[in-house]
């Protein structure tokens, strides 16, 4: 068998092509826009499908070091994928400014608790149903908060951990599929849940929906008081922050440091990068009054996430999840029911049983199954018709963009520790 090894640089070129194809698809296909499907996912899934067709038709294998067909083997180097993954999770940590919790008031803390409780329930549902199907319980986490609350980035990161440490073949492929389903389902149920709650309380639609646009109400989050352009100086300073996070994570991932922890207690390297980013951010801003370049952090983080997903999806092997297709669909269907029920009865009630709470419930459906953009889209579908919600557009983006990944990482680490 002939094997072609695609080096990191050509792998990076291939990943950028995946991103460009994804941008073209999202720009042309309205359905992808409506469900907020990320460009890397759109392009990557198309590429994964083409690779699957080649595998079925010719035996061409894209397996990394394992040749499943009687033909040509093509291996994409994954070293840059790991680097981009660490940069992305570092950006989450470096963006988690705890002083922002104050601006959200008590409602933000309550909502964060509501979200944390649901993450635990989401994982219990996934683990229980995976066990019922005769699968390894830990696989249930890939149809739990790893993919649904966590999204594609978390799915790719934990997928690698489950494949390498727990020998779960196709975990990354399963994660990408589940996360994509979650995006669609989160966009489908959020609006109806909020609308039913609003109708139940007897609130009437605006006479002229355009008069009270919710767009202005997201200014607190979407438009900070001052934004600076990314200069060479700010880019270098930001890269230094990322370098510190990656260096610390590499140190904590060494056998020497691991020897100081119980054998079963092993945090993935990207969790260390995230944690150090949180500490570094808050120490620099609180103790040394250093003004962070949030815009640069966001740009580097989002670009790294796109490239990480592009490379991960190049290595996506759809044939590995065929046996799990039916169990996965059943589990995701149950998760969707649990999410909508939880948002309707608990999120709404715990957040105050008012109009803001109804909008928050729809937003929770958005990032509880999908992502923050899905949550915002859900809320906008309600506020455009029934009027703005100051509280919802302050709390949901802050929790969804900054704090939910942090909470999710800790809860997942506990579940993996118990199940592993």
N, C-alpha and C positions, 0 to 999 in steps of 0.2 A: 504494500500500500504506500502511495506517495503522500507525504505530509508537507503542507505549506504552513510555515509559521509566520504570521503577520506581526511584525515588530510593533512596539508601542507607537511609533510615529505614524505608520500607515493605519494602525488601529484608530488613532486620533482623527486622521483624515476621514476614515470610514464613518466614524461617529458624527463628525460635523456634517457629512452628507446625509446621514439619517435625520439630523436636526433640520436641515434645509428642506428635505422632503416633507418632514412633519409640518414645517411652517407653511409649505405650499398646500398641503392637504387641509390644514385647519383654516387657511385663508379662503379656500374654495368650497369647502363642505360645511354647510350651515349647521348640520346635526352635531358636528364636532365642536363648533363654537357654542351651541346652546348648552351642551353638557360640560363645557370647560375642560375638554380633553387636552392635556398638555401636548405641545408640539413633539417633544421627544417620544412620547408614548404613541402618538399617531404614526410617526415615521418608523418607530421601532417595531411596532406590531405588524405593520405592512412588511417590513424586512423579515421579521420572524416568520410570517406566513409564507413568503417567497422561499426562505430557507427550508421550511417544512415541505414545500412542494418539491424542491430539489432533492431533499432527503428521501421522500417517497418515490420519486421518479427515477433517480439516478444512483441512490446510495451514497451521495455526497454527505459527508459527516462534518458537522461543525462542533464536534465534541472536543473539549480541551484535554487531549492526551488519551482519550478513549475513542476507538474507531468503531462506530456502530454499523457502518455500511461497507459494501464491497466496492469502494471507489476511492475518491480523493478526500483526504482529511484536511480541513482548513481550521487552524487554531488562531483565535484572536488573543493577543497578549492582554492581561488584565491588570498589569502593574499601575498604569495611569488611572484605571477605574478606581482602585483603592485610594489613591491620592485625592482624586476629585471627591470621593465620598467623605473623606476626612475633612476636607475644606468645607464642604456643605454643612456637616454637622457642627464644625467649629463656628460657622456663620450663625447658626441657630443660637449657640451659646453666647456668642459675642453680641447678639441682638437682644438678649434677655435682660433688659434693664429693670431691676426689681422696683426702682423708684416709680415706674409707670403704673405699678399696681395701685398706688395711692390715687391716681387720677381716675381710676375706674370705680373707686368707692367700694362700699360693702358688697354691692351687687356683683362686682367682678370676682371677689373672693367666693361668694356663694356659687356663682356660675362655674368657677374653676373646680369647686368641690363636686358640683353636679356632674361635670364632665369626667372627673377622676373616678367617681362611683360608676359611671356608665362604662368606662374603660375596663374596670374590673369585671362587670357583668358581661361585657362583650367577649372578653377572654374566657370566662367561665362557660359561656354558650358555645364558643368555638371548640374548646377542649372537650366538653361533654359530648357534643355531636360527633367530633372526630373519633372519640372513644367508642361511641355507639356504632359507628361504621367500621370498627375494627382497625382503625388507623392508629399510628402513634399519637398519643395525646398532644405532644408538642406541635404536631402539624396543625392542630386547631388554632394555634396562635397566628398562623398565616392566613386564616380566615377570621381572625379576631382583630385586635387593635394594631397589630403590626401593619396590616394592609389597609384597614378601613379607617381607623383614626390616624394612623401614621402616613398612609399614602405611598406613592411609588418609591420615594427616596428611602423611607424606613424599610419598605419591602425588599429593596435591593440589598440593603445593608444586612438585615437579619437573615435574608435568604442565604447569603454567603456563609454566615455563622452556622446556620442549621445544616447546610450541605457539608461543610468542612468538619464541624465538631460533632454533629449528631447523625451524620451519614444519611441525610434525607435527600435523596436524589430528586432533582427538579424543584427544590424549594423556591428558588428565585423565579422560575417560570410560573409556578403556582401563585407566588406573591404578586407578580406583575399582572396576571390575569384577574386576581381577586381585587386588586387596587383599581383596575380599570372598571370592573363591574361596579365597585363601590362608588366611583365618581358618577356613573350614570344613575344608579339607584338613589344616591343622595340628592341628585338634582330632580329626580322624579317625585320623591315623597315630601320634600321640605315645604314646597308651596302649598300643596293640599292640606298638610297638617296645620300650618299657620292659618290658612284660609278658613278651615273648619272651626278653629278656635275663635277667630275674629267674628265669624258669622254667629257663633254660639253666644257671644257677648252682645250681639245686636248692633255692632258698629257698622255704620253706613259708609259706602264708598264716597270718595271725594266727588264733588260736582264736576270739577275740572281737574283731573289727575295731575296735570302739569303744573298746577299752582303751588303745590307743596312738594316739590321734588326732594327725594331723600338724598340726592347727590350732595347737597350742601351739608347734610348732617354727618357725612363721613369725613369732613374736613379735619376733625381732630386726629384721625388716624392717617388718612391718605395724604394730607398736606401739612406736614410739620411747619412750625413758624419760620424756620430758616433751613434752607437746603443749599449745600455747597456743591459746586461742580467737582467732579473727580479730577484732580490734578496728579502729576507725576509724584509730587510729595505725598499727597494723601494715599495714593496707590501703594507707595513703598511702605508707608507707616502701617497700612492695612495688611500688606503681605507679611510684615514683621509680626503682627498679631497672629496671623494664621500659622506662621512658622513656629511661634511659641506653642500654640495649641498642638500642632502636629508633633513637635519634639517631645512635649510632655506625654502625649498619647503613646508615642513609640517607646518612651522610657517605661511607662506603666505596663507595656505589653511584653517586656523582657522576662525571661525565665527567672532572673534574679529577683525582680520585684514581685512576681507572682508567687514566689516561694514564701513570702510573708503573709499571704492570704490563705484561708482554708482552701483545700483542693477543689471543692465544688463551687467556690465563689470566684468566678472569672467574668469580669466585665469585658464586652467586646471593645476593641480599640476605639471605635468611633464614639462610644459613650464617654470614654476618658477625654476625648477631644471636645465633646460638648460640655462636659462638666468643667474642664479647665477654662473654656471660653466664657462660661457663666461667671466663674470666680474672677477671671482676668478683667472682664467688662466691669463688674461691680466694684472691684477694688480700685481700678483706675478712675472710674467716675466719682466714686464716693470718697475715697481716701485722698486721692491726688487731684481731684477736680479736673481731670482730663476730658476734653470734649471729643467724643468718639465720632468717626466718620461713618455714620450709619448707611449713607447712600453707597459708599464704596464697599462696605461689608455686604450689603444686599446684592450689589452687582456681581461681586466675586462669588458669593454663595449661590446665586441663581444660575450663573454661568456654569459653575462647577456641578450643580445638580443636573443641568441639562446634559453636560458631557458624560457625567457618571451614568445617567439613564441611557444615553445613546450607546455607550460601550456595553452596559449590562444587557440591553435589548439585542445587541448584535450576537450575544452569546445565549440568547433565549432559545430553548429547545422545546418546542411545543409538544413533541411526541412523548416527552417525559411525564406530562400531566394528563394524558388521555385516560388513564385508569382512575384518576381522581376527579374527572370532570363532573360526574353525577353527584358524588358526595359534596364537592365544592359548591355546586349550584344549589343543592338542598340547604347547606349551611348558610350560604349567602341570602337565600330566601328567608330563612328563620331570622338571621341577623337584621334584615330589613324590617321585618315585623317587630322585632324587639326594639329597634331604634325608634320607629314611628310611635310605638306604644309608650316607650319611656319618655319621649319628647312631649307627647300629648298629655300624659298624666302627671309625670314627675317634674320635667323641666319647666313646664308651664306653671305648675302649682308652686314649686319652690322658688321661682323667680317673681312671684307676686300676683299671679292670676289676673294680669291686666293686659293692655294692648302690647306694651313692650315685651311682656313675657311670651305672648303669642308669636311675635316676630322672632324672639330669641329661640323659641322652639323650632321654627323652621331653619334658622341658622345652625342650630345644633345638629339637625338632620344632615345639613350640608357637609360639615367637616367631621361629623361622627361616622359617616360612611365614605366621604369623598375628600374634600379639601376646602381651605378657606375661601378661594374664589367661588366655589359652589355654594358655600354658606352665604356669601354676600349676594350672589345672584338670587338665591331663594328669598332673602329678605327684601331685596329690591322689587321682586315680583309682587310683594304684599304692600310695601310702603308706597309704591307708585300708584296704587289703587286706593289705599286707605289712609295715607298720610305718613309723615316721617316718624322714625323712632330714634331719638337721640341716644337712648340707653343701649339699644341693640347694636347700633353702628359704632359705638365706642367699645363695647365689651367683646363682641364676637371676633372682630379682627385682632384685637390684642391677645385674646386667649388662643385663637386659632393660629396666629402667625408666630407668637412668641413662647407661650407657656405650655401649650398642650403637648408639644414634642418632649419637653423637659419632663413633665409628669408621666407621659406615656413610657419614656425610657426607663424610669424608675420602676413602674408597675410591671413592665415586661421583664425587666431583670429579675424581679421577684418570682414571676411565673416560671421563667426559664430555670432559675435556681431550684425551684420546687420540683418541676417536671423532669429536669435533667438528671 
